[in-house]
Each structure stands twice: as structure tokens, then as C-alpha cells.
Amino acid sequence: MLDVNKIRADFPILSTKIYGKPLIYLDNGATTQKPRCVVDEIECVYTTLNANVHRGVHTLSQQATDAMEATREAVRSFINAPSTKEIIFTKGTTESINLVAHSFCQQFCSEGDEIIISEMEHHANIVSWQLQETIKGIKLRVIPINERGELKLDEFEKLINPKTKLVSIMHVSNVLGTVNPIEEIIAIAHKHDIPVLIDGAQSIQHQTIDVQQLDCDFFVFSSHKIYGPNGIGVLYGKEKWLDRMPPYQGGGEMIGHVSFKGTTFNELPFKFEAGTPDYVGIIALRKALEYVKNIGLDSIKQYEDELLQYCTAELMKIDGMKIYGTAVRKSSAISFLVNDIHHYDMGMLLDKMGIAVRTGHHCAQPLMEALGIEGTVRASVAFYNTRDEIDAFVAAVRRVVSMF
Ligand code: PLP
């Protein structure tokens, strides 16, 4: 059992008031709040450790480098990657996918080759590949979804052909909450020797990830969605792929030797880390991972799943409620509309009652098109949310419905 009151005390922002009402933060799919230990660590680095990493012989620079590399090890251990060489720091999930799209396609794709994604993907996992349609002449193939918002796996296998070069799939949908059967997807793809990228932006914070057990070829996520600082992301990639992929960006740190006759590149993971990284954020990310580990992802999953089921059941009691995404396996997010109330109106009125939810297309316009809607209201829970907050949220939705 989680001690939610104790946990809530670790998150200063949760005692904020909005329009004089206690904040009920249900926009965790967009970003998570930060525990005091992460905020303190950022201050601590700037006040005691600040020096550019990897470049200096002086003590501070070495200490900052060691602290940054300690996070790389913490990330490796968190997702059970075999080696820190396979952990690359980026700006976020978006940059991690762009890196793979650019570099993988440059090395392994020719005109007419195909990448498989799905109908429910976030724009980060659509547009990154569309850019490669223009640059490399690749083609996107799309796995459709069924009426519950689950991937049609039988259709997936039919899309695979000799031109398929990679499958890139989200683990958990940021809109529907669907937990995709990535174990099966990876097994099917590997049967055909096709590598798989998993977008873990909405799974890393809700369940244990073991990249060796999954046997995925790439796994990407953002620090800010797992209680860490903004502007930091992770790309895990199997060494066998990363080694053969060319650098994504040029600059300091990613080189071996530079001359006008030709430049050689650094070894992994530095080959993909051009320029000064946000080492302050990276160092603080370790605190976030430790915080989550201390609570325990199994307990987090169990608590959040119960909260999600409770919230779903309570919302369903409202007349005119339609929930988008009724998959058997769901995590964290509930998207809904009530009657013909516009999602913006619902979101704005909930805000006046202190409740933060997301409205709109959630960076998934092709999914909205498939659902035949323009947008939804989305509530997404984290382990610091409570049943009382869910009760207040559902009562507020009822109040909005009664106003129309
Ligand atoms: N993929 C999914 C499933 C997401 O939910 C998000 C963000 O909401 C992203 C990718 C992009 O993440 P970021 O903006 O942190 O790069």
C-alpha cells in the first residue's frame, strides 16, 4: 500500500490553489509534478557542482561528469539495459525518435522501404518518419485499431513484407490509455528479422520496464513524464544498431578527431551526444528515478490501476458520458466527451474548479480522425492522486454537465 499523504507532502505544487480551490492535477500524461528531492538537486548542482562535463581536468568538471555518468548508470539499471553505452541522453522522447528516424533511415533504408507505425501514435512517432518519406523516399504503413482502441494484430502481420525495415510503436496510448501488446509485436517483428522501437513516453512512469526481457531494439522516454526535469530524454538502443548508425548531429563531444581532411567520431554513447547536454537536469533525473524506485513500480501500478478503474466506473454513471478507449489493458489515461459539450468548454469550466485536465487532440490528430472527433477531455492519474480527488473531479464533471 502507498502512503499517499506522505507522498503528496513530497510534491510542493500539490498544495497550490487555483481560483482559491485546492489544485487537483489530472494532467499527468502531459507532464508530471516534481518531488522536492528533484528540485533540491537542481539547486544543489548549480550551487555546488556546476561545471561543463567531459571537457575539463579541473575538479568541478570531473565531479559534474561523474554525477552525470552516475545518472547514465541509474537509467541503465532502471530499464535493465546491458550497457551504459546503449543509454543516450537527448532532449526528450521526440528527439529520441527523430534521432532514430534520421540515423536509422540514413543507414538502413532506401527508396520504397517501409516503416510500420500505428493509427494511435503521437505526432512524435508519425512526423519524425514522415520527414524521412521526403528525405529518403520511405513509406509509412499503419496498423489500424478496433472499436475498443486496441491494435488489430492480425492486420499488423499482414503489413510486414520484404520492404519493412522497422516497426515503431507506442507502449501506452496517451489518448486512449491502451497498453499495447508490445511483447507480441516484438516477437512477430523479430520472426521476420525486423527491429522494433518502443515509445515509452506513457509507460516508463507506470510499470516496470526491462528492455532485455522485452528484447526491443530501441526504447525511448522523457524525464519530465517520470517526475524528472524537463528537456531531458533517453534513447536506449541495442549496441548492434547504434554502432552502425551514423551520428545525428555534429559538434563537440561526439568526435574522435576533427580535421579538414576528415573527422572521426567518438564511441558510444557520446557519438550521439553533440554539444553541452543539460547535465544539471540529467543529474537530477537520477533523484527522480530513485524516488520512483523507492516507492516501487509494482505498488505504483497497482495503486494507479485501481484509481483508473474507480474513476472510469464513476464517470460511466454520468448520463451522456462516452469514454474513448475501452481496451482490456489500460493505464492512467481516460479520454471522454459528454453529450455535445465541447472539450474546451469542459476543460475551462473544470479549471475554474481547480481541476487540471487536458483537452484537444493530444498530438494525435490521425487518431482523432479515426475516432471521428476533433478532440477529447483527458484525465490522467499519477500515484499522488487520491480517491477524494477523483470524487471531486467526477462531481465537477456532473456540475459542468448540469450547466449545459
Ligand atoms: N510519445 C507519447 C506517447 C507522448 O505521450 C508524448 C508526450 O506527450 C511524446 C511522445 C512526446 O514527448 P516529449 O514532448 O516529452 O518529447
Residues whose N, C-alpha, C, O or C-beta is under 5 A from the ligand:
A	BS01	PLP	G29 A30 G92 T93 T94 E95 H122 A124 M170 V172 N174 D199 A201 Q202 S222
